[in-house]
Amino acid sequence: MKLKILIIGILLTQQVYAQSYKKIHAKAIVIDTHNDFLMQVTDSASVAYRNNEFTLDKDLKGKTHIDLARQKEGGLDVQIFSIFCTGDMKSPFSFANRQIDSLDAVIARHPDKIVKVVNSKELMKAVKQHKLVAMLGVEGGHMIENDLSKLDVLYKRGARYMTLTWNNSTSWATSAYEETFKKDLTHKGLTEFGKQVVNRMNQLGMIVDISHVGEQTFWDIIKTTTKPVIASHSSVYNLCNHQRNLKDDQIKAIAKNGGVIQVNFNPPFIDSSFAKKENSFFQEHKIEADSLVKSGMDDWVMENYLYSKYKSEANTMRPPLSVLIQHIEYIINLVGVDYVGLGSDFDGINITPQQLDDVTNFPLIAKALVDKGYSKKDITKILGGNFLRVLKANE
């Protein structure tokens, strides 16, 4: 009898616990500041690999990390979709507009399910109406083609942040990749035009995103901006020394600026042992990888193809969810809970942490934070409240 009572007690405790983290997640405004789905729709290499035209309103389980049904299932209230193309794209501004068109088309078909918003007031209204919220962020300053009027156009079409560089530098801002690896840079940091871009973004109410920028560019931005910045998808350098991650003095500077760091889920950015595992994987499959690239397959698509084909091998490489939580906690311990959020990089990454297979798994982050003893108030900030504060401050 005592054993039966004990078992019932344990089961009830587990039910209460499960309801606790699920309730916190459900009541929070959950915001992911970086998803590359629009690239998947418009990039010719990706479309050719998928061999299937697809849009956000289709069932894409097993093909992408998000679709409308799974966004709803995961309790992801706000998804900021990245407008992205590589630095060698011939007409990046035109390509950016194509990506916005693709999102607008889905929204036009399902106004009862999803709405594009451009400010915090519209965001809150849509959440209260139980609609999914879409926002836009530009990943790479090369997409304005050195023209402030094109920046204005992207803002008018809904873009509410811009990453000043991608891996490639522009003529007016240097990237983390090129500041680290390129030896013949003519300058580092922001030029006078680069400072004009930051000033114009501040005037418009467009958040300056420092993910991907080099250290000199970062410090020039901090000196120039009059509004809080974000890192839409970056993690902690001291835990994983990737050039895309943020060092302690940068994290402190963002906190002092009133900004927020949206932690990236990408294994190479959170797990210091991942690069070695990844190198071994592609060395093991080198002949096949080289053959696929030689046949015309894009490198990123080739990697995705091999990870899917050799799924059991890929799964052994995936870091545990706890590694991602370490990055969140590191920032909290360094500067406080008000300066960290979530920027998954879903659909722009080929492999994810364990348990985070797609957007349906977002509640597990709340669960992990409950396990760590964080309060409902603090978890709500991490899940989206901190970004919402920065959005309001830029308006």
Secondary structure by P-SEA (a helix, b strand, c coil): caaaaaaaaaaaaaaaaaaaaaaaaaaccccccccccccccccaaaaaaacccccccccccccccccaaaaaaacccccccccccccccccaaaaaaaaaaaaaaaaaaccccbbbbccaaaaaaaaaacbbbbbbbbcccccccccaaaaaaaaaaccccccccccccccccccccccccccccccccccaaaaaaaaaaaaacbbbbcccccaaaaaaaaacccbbbbccbbbbcccccccccccaaaaaaaaaacbbbbccccccccccaaaaaaaaaaaaaaaaaaaaaaacccaaaaaaaaaaaaaaaaaaacccaaaaaaaaaaaaaccccccbbbbcccccccccccccccccaaaaaaaaaaaacccaaaaaaaacaaaaaaaaaac
